[in-house]
Amino acid sequence: MERREESGLREREVIEEIAEEFTTEELQEFLEADRHPIKADPRFKEELRQKLWNLLQRSIQRPSNDS
């Protein structure tokens, strides 16, 4: 229960911080972007997929130092 209260306190602190730094209009403009998702370029997505896959493969092949 205590951890949940700390989390709620931190959440309120973050909200207050945001309120101090941004106007309501700026926050609304920022949130508006979520209503109009931008489609990623298919070529970019494929290149990113390949890079991530290669990164994952290299990390699996590398011996672990945990032993």
LUMLUM-919424 format. One line per 2 residues: number of its first residue (from 1); their letters; for each residue z, x, y of N, C-alpha, C. Coordinates in steps of 0.1 Angstrom, whole numbers, plus 5000, padded with zeros to 4 digits. Atoms other than C-alpha are relative to their C-alpha. Last residue first. Layout:
N
NUM = A = Z:X:Y:Z:X:Y:Z:X:Y ~ ...
This chain:
67
67 = SD = 4994:4996:5013:4850:5292:4827:5010:5011:5002 ~ 4987:5007:5002:4844:5276:4862:5007:5005:4987
65 = NS = 4990:4989:4999:4816:5301:4872:5014:4994:4997 ~ 4988:5004:4992:4789:5277:4860:5010:5012:5000
63 = PR = 4988:5000:5008:4755:5291:4848:5012:4997:5009 ~ 4991:4989:4996:4726:5280:4870:5012:4999:4992
61 = QI = 5004:4988:5008:4701:5258:4850:5009:5011:5004 ~ 4997:5002:5014:4717:5225:4862:4998:5013:4992
59 = SR = 4985:5000:5001:4717:5236:4899:5004:4998:4985 ~ 4995:4987:4998:4680:5246:4896:5016:5001:4999
57 = QL = 5003:4992:5012:4671:5213:4881:5005:5014:5001 ~ 4992:5004:5011:4689:5194:4909:4998:5008:4987
55 = LN = 4987:4996:4997:4672:5214:4936:5010:4996:4989 ~ 5000:4986:5002:4638:5208:4920:5014:5006:5002
53 = WL = 5000:4998:5014:4645:5171:4918:5000:5015:4997 ~ 4987:5004:5006:4656:5170:4954:5000:5002:4985
51 = KQ = 4990:4990:4996:4625:5189:4965:5014:4997:4994 ~ 5003:4987:5007:4602:5167:4945:5010:5010:5003
49 = RL = 4996:5002:5014:4618:5134:4958:4998:5013:4992 ~ 4985:4999:5001:4615:5148:4993:5005:4998:4986
47 = EE = 4996:4986:4998:4578:5155:4989:5015:5002:4999 ~ 5003:4992:5012:4573:5121:4974:5004:5014:5001
45 = KF = 4991:5004:5011:4591:5103:5002:4997:5008:4987 ~ 4987:4994:4997:4572:5123:5028:5010:4997:4989
43 = RP = 5001:4986:5003:4539:5114:5012:5013:5007:5002 ~ 4999:4998:5014:4549:5077:5011:4999:5015:4996
41 = DA = 5013:4996:5004:4557:5077:5048:5000:5004:4985 ~ 5002:4985:5000:4590:5060:5053:4986:5002:4995
39 = KI = 5005:4996:5013:4590:5023:5063:4997:5015:5000 ~ 5012:4993:4999:4611:5016:5093:4996:5005:4986
37 = PH = 5001:4988:5007:4637:4989:5090:4986:5007:5001 ~ 5014:4997:5001:4639:4963:5117:4998:5014:4993
35 = RD = 5008:5012:5003:4672:4946:5116:4985:5002:4998 ~ 4998:5003:5014:4691:4979:5113:4992:4987:4996
33 = AE = 5009:4992:5008:4677:4990:5147:5001:4997:4985 ~ 5012:5007:5001:4696:4962:5164:4990:5007:4991
31 = LF = 5000:5009:5012:4728:4980:5156:4988:4992:4998 ~ 5000:4992:5012:4720:5007:5181:5000:4992:4988
29 = EQ = 5013:4994:5001:4710:4982:5208:4999:5009:4988 ~ 5009:5011:5005:4742:4962:5202:4986:5006:4998
27 = LE = 4997:5002:5014:4763:4994:5206:4990:4989:4994 ~ 5004:4988:5008:4746:5003:5238:5002:4998:4985
25 = ET = 5015:5000:5000:4750:4968:5252:4995:5011:4992 ~ 5004:5010:5009:4787:4968:5243:4985:4999:4998
23 = TF = 4999:5014:4995:4792:5000:5262:4996:4990:4989 ~ 5013:5008:4999:4798:5032:5243:5003:4986:5006
21 = EE = 5012:4992:4998:4824:5060:5245:4988:4992:5003 ~ 4998:4992:4988:4857:5041:5249:4987:5007:5004
19 = AI = 5000:5009:4988:4847:5013:5225:5002:5008:5012 ~ 5014:5005:4997:4837:5039:5199:5000:4992:5012
17 = EE = 5008:4989:4995:4871:5056:5201:4986:4996:5004 ~ 4996:4997:4987:4889:5023:5198:4992:5011:5006
15 = IV = 5006:5011:4992:4869:5014:5167:5003:5002:5015 ~ 5015:4998:4999:4877:5048:5152:4994:4989:5009
13 = ER = 5002:4989:4991:4914:5043:5159:4986:5003:5003 ~ 4998:5005:4986:4913:5009:5144:4998:5011:5010
11 = ER = 5011:5009:4997:4898:5023:5112:5001:4995:5014 ~ 5011:4991:4997:4924:5051:5111:4988:4992:5004
9 = LG = 4996:4993:4988:4952:5025:5112:4988:5009:5005 ~ 5002:5010:4990:4935:5004:5085:5003:5006:5014
7 = SE = 5014:5002:4999:4932:5035:5063:4997:4990:5011 ~ 5005:4988:4993:4968:5044:5069:4985:4999:5003
5 = ER = 4996:5001:4986:4978:5009:5060:4995:5011:5008 ~ 5008:5011:4994:4958:5011:5028:5003:4998:5014
3 = RE = 5013:4994:4998:4974:5044:5019:4991:4990:5007 ~ 4999:4991:4988:5009:5028:5024:4986:5006:5003
1 = M = 5000:5008:4988:5000:5000:5000:5000:5009:5013
